[in-house]
Every structure is written in C-alpha cells, then in structure tokens.
Amino acid sequence: MAVYNRDEFLNKLAAKLGRPRRTEGVVRPVWRVNPQYEVFKGMDQEELMNIFANQCEAIHTDFVRTDVAHLKNVLVDVIRRYGGKSVILPKDPRNEKYGLPDCFHELQQDTNIHVWDYTIGKENEKIAEQANIGITFSDITLAETATVTLFHNKHHGRSISLMPKNYIAIIPKSTLVPRMTQAAAIIHEKIEKGELVASCVSFISGPSNSADIEMNLIVGVHGPVKATYILVDE
C-alpha cells in the first residue's frame, strides 16, 4: 500500500512541536502494567463463545450456533426469515468451503444472489443499496463486544455489510478472540511479517444504532436494520 507525502507531513508536525524529527533510535516503551491483556485471559473458545452470545443480546443481534454440516439449513432459514428477495456477498473462497453455493441453489427460485464483481465497479454499490440482505464471513471476532472484523479487498466491498436492509455474519468459531487488544495484535503481526494487509478494516457490532439523542438507544437508524450472527463450529 503506497503512502504519499508522509515525510512532508511528519517534518511539518515535528516543526510545530519545536524539535527535530526523530527518524531512528525510537524504541517502543515496555509498560510495567498491561491491563488490556488481562481481560478474559486464559479463556478457551467455548468460554469466549458464551461471552459473545450474551453480548449479542445487548446489541440487539440474533445469535445462532451451528456446525458446517447444518449451516446450509440455518442460513436458508435466516434468509427466508428476512424475506429473501435479494442477497449480496463477497467473492470469498470460504463461500465454497462452507457450502454456500448449495444454499443459494435452494433459494434461486425466489431470491436473487449477487457475488461482488470488481469488474463492474460502482454497479456493485447500486446492487448493495437495493439488496435486502448482505452476507459476510468474520475474519476476527471480538467476544467482549460481539464485534465482527472484516478485511476488505477488491472482491469484498464495504457496501455489502453497510447498505442492505439486513445483515448476516458467518463466524467460524476459530476466529474468536477476547477483545480489540488481540485483533490489533493480529493485524500488527501480519504487518511485521510483511503480509498483505487490507487497506480497509471494518469492525461491526450488530445493526446500526445511535444514542446521541437524549441518550436513548435507537436501533436501525442507518445501514442494516437487523443483524444475525451465525457461529459455526468447525
């Protein structure tokens, strides 16, 4: 990922601080206390799953647990509960791994399925805007806040989880981590290893909501009105 005008920006910032810019010898401090790593420390995936499931209720998100063998039936049920009609999803190798084509074959009579196609550009966004349901896989899942993390790329536009009326996240159980602390560490480790990291990462915690007006929670003010998380035992 290219970074433009970085040196110019950092030089100006250092000048405003009244000191020369430091380009070497900077060492990350070793903190004596790291409370962020103590939250849910030592918990296994099953314990994290219970925390995650309880938090789903707090963020007004339906939670369903299944396994790969029964995912097709569960997904068909949720799509039909949301009214079917139209679905958009990324072009993701996990679609085949988790049997989504079989699911969509069963729905093809009454539901239009669109897989993100970067070659048609902005047309994908128009389709997402009109879609009734958006479906994605979670790349990292935060138990503490019931948050799914999405790594976007040319095959997976942000519009999929933002514009449709309803949202479904398929969550492999192995993606569960305690909280944002671990998600940030995973992303940082990828960068340190020189791996290609998504230029845009989304963190989604249930349907859209706002508590700005007199601190009264209003769900469904923009983006998805309803959300379902399907946790899959692998």
C-alpha positions in Angstrom: 0.0 0.0 0.0 1.5 3.3 -1.1 1.8 6.2 1.4 2.0 9.7 -0.1 3.6 12.8 1.4 4.5 11.1 4.6 7.8 12.8 5.1 6.4 16.2 4.3 3.6 15.7 6.9 5.9 14.4 9.6 8.5 17.1 9.1 5.8 19.8 9.4 4.5 18.1 12.6 7.9 18.0 14.2 8.4 21.7 13.3 5.2 22.5 15.0 6.4 20.7 18.1 9.6 22.8 18.0 12.0 19.9 17.8 13.9 18.0 15.0 12.2 14.9 13.6 13.3 11.6 15.1 14.0 9.1 12.3 15.9 6.5 14.2 16.6 5.2 17.8 12.9 5.3 18.7 12.1 2.4 21.0 8.7 1.2 22.0 8.4 1.6 25.8 7.9 -1.5 27.9 5.0 -0.8 30.2 5.0 -2.1 33.7 1.3 -2.7 33.7 -0.7 -4.1 30.7 -4.3 -4.5 31.9 -5.7 -4.8 28.4 -4.1 -8.3 28.2 -5.7 -9.5 31.4 -9.4 -9.2 30.3 -10.7 -12.8 29.7 -7.1 -14.1 29.9 -6.8 -17.9 29.7 -10.4 -18.5 28.5 -10.9 -21.1 25.9 -13.0 -20.8 22.7 -16.1 -22.2 24.4 -15.9 -19.7 27.2 -15.4 -16.9 24.7 -18.3 -18.1 22.8 -20.6 -17.8 25.8 -19.5 -14.2 26.4 -20.0 -13.5 22.7 -23.5 -15.0 22.7 -24.6 -13.0 25.8 -23.3 -9.8 24.3 -25.3 -10.4 21.1 -28.4 -9.8 23.1 -27.1 -6.5 24.4 -26.5 -5.2 20.9 -29.9 -6.4 19.5 -28.4 -9.1 17.3 -29.8 -12.6 16.8 -27.3 -15.4 17.6 -27.4 -18.8 16.1 -24.9 -21.6 16.7 -24.5 -24.5 14.2 -21.8 -26.6 12.5 -20.6 -26.8 8.9 -22.9 -29.7 8.1 -26.1 -27.8 9.2 -25.0 -24.3 8.1 -26.9 -24.6 4.8 -30.2 -25.2 6.6 -29.6 -22.5 9.2 -28.6 -19.9 6.5 -31.7 -20.7 4.4 -33.9 -20.3 7.4 -32.4 -16.9 8.3 -32.6 -15.6 4.7 -36.2 -16.6 4.4 -37.0 -15.1 7.8 -35.6 -11.8 6.5 -37.8 -12.1 3.4 -35.3 -13.3 0.9 -35.7 -11.4 -2.4 -32.0 -10.3 -2.9 -28.7 -11.2 -1.4 -25.2 -9.7 -1.9 -21.9 -11.3 -0.7 -18.2 -11.1 -1.4 -16.3 -13.3 -3.7 -14.7 -15.3 -0.9 -13.1 -18.8 -1.0 -15.0 -19.6 2.2 -18.2 -19.5 0.2 -17.4 -22.9 -1.3 -15.7 -24.2 1.8 -18.8 -23.7 3.9 -21.3 -24.8 1.2 -22.9 -21.5 0.4 -23.5 -22.4 -3.3 -25.7 -25.3 -2.2 -27.7 -22.9 0.0 -28.2 -20.4 -2.8 -29.2 -23.2 -5.2 -32.1 -23.9 -2.9 -33.1 -20.2 -2.8 -32.6 -19.5 -6.5 -36.4 -19.7 -7.3 -37.3 -16.6 -5.2 -34.0 -14.9 -4.3 -31.5 -13.1 -6.5 -27.9 -13.7 -5.4 -25.1 -11.3 -6.4 -21.5 -12.1 -5.7 -19.3 -8.9 -5.7 -17.6 -8.4 -9.0 -14.9 -5.7 -9.1 -15.0 -5.6 -12.9 -18.4 -3.8 -12.8 -17.2 -1.1 -10.4 -19.8 1.1 -8.9 -22.6 -1.1 -10.1 -21.8 -3.3 -7.1 -22.7 -0.5 -4.8 -26.0 0.1 -6.5 -26.9 -3.6 -6.1 -25.9 -3.4 -2.5 -28.1 -0.4 -1.9 -31.1 -2.3 -3.3 -30.2 -5.6 -1.6 -32.4 -7.0 1.2 -29.6 -9.0 2.8 -25.8 -8.7 2.9 -23.7 -11.7 4.0 -20.0 -11.8 5.0 -17.6 -14.0 6.9 -15.9 -12.6 10.0 -12.1 -12.6 9.9 -11.6 -11.8 13.6 -14.4 -11.9 16.1 -14.3 -10.0 19.4 -16.1 -11.8 22.2 -16.2 -8.8 24.6 -18.3 -6.6 22.3 -19.8 -9.1 19.9 -17.9 -7.5 17.0 -17.1 -9.0 13.7 -13.9 -7.8 11.9 -13.9 -7.6 8.1 -10.8 -7.4 5.9 -11.9 -5.7 2.7 -10.4 -6.1 -0.8 -11.4 -5.8 -4.4 -13.6 -8.8 -4.0 -15.2 -7.6 -0.8 -16.6 -4.1 -0.8 -17.7 -2.3 2.3 -21.1 -1.8 0.9 -22.0 -5.4 1.5 -22.3 -5.0 5.3 -23.3 -1.3 5.2 -26.1 -0.8 2.6 -28.5 -3.8 2.6 -31.5 -3.7 4.9 -30.4 -6.8 6.8 -27.0 -8.3 7.6 -25.8 -11.8 8.3 -22.3 -12.6 9.6 -21.0 -16.2 9.3 -18.5 -16.6 12.1 -16.0 -19.5 12.2 -15.5 -20.3 15.9 -11.8 -20.3 15.4 -11.9 -16.5 14.8 -13.0 -15.8 18.3 -10.6 -13.7 20.4 -11.2 -11.9 23.7 -11.3 -8.3 22.6 -9.9 -5.5 20.4 -6.5 -5.9 22.0 -5.9 -9.3 20.3 -7.4 -8.1 17.0 -4.9 -5.2 16.9 -2.1 -7.6 17.8 -3.0 -10.0 14.9 -3.1 -7.1 12.4 0.2 -5.8 13.7 1.8 -9.2 13.4 0.8 -9.5 9.8 2.3 -6.1 9.0 5.6 -7.1 10.8 5.7 -10.3 8.7 5.3 -8.3 5.5 2.0 -9.9 4.7 -0.5 -8.0 2.6 -3.0 -6.4 5.0 -6.3 -4.9 3.9 -6.2 -1.2 3.4 -9.7 -1.0 5.0 -10.8 -3.0 8.0 -14.4 -2.8 9.3 -15.5 -3.5 12.9 -19.2 -4.2 13.1 -21.2 -4.7 16.3 -24.7 -5.6 15.3 -27.3 -3.5 13.5 -26.9 0.3 13.1 -27.8 2.3 16.2 -27.5 5.7 17.8 -27.8 7.0 21.3 -27.0 10.6 20.5 -30.5 11.9 21.0 -31.1 12.2 24.8 -29.1 9.0 25.3 -32.0 6.9 24.1 -30.8 3.9 22.1 -32.3 3.8 18.6 -31.6 0.7 16.5 -31.7 0.7 12.7 -31.1 4.4 12.1 -28.8 3.8 9.1 -27.3 0.8 7.4 -28.6 -2.7 8.4 -31.8 -2.6 10.5 -31.5 -6.2 11.7 -28.5 -8.5 12.1 -27.9 -12.2 12.7 -24.6 -13.8 13.7 -24.2 -17.4 12.8 -21.4 -19.0 14.8 -20.1 -22.2 13.1 -18.3 -25.0 15.0 -15.6 -26.3 12.7 
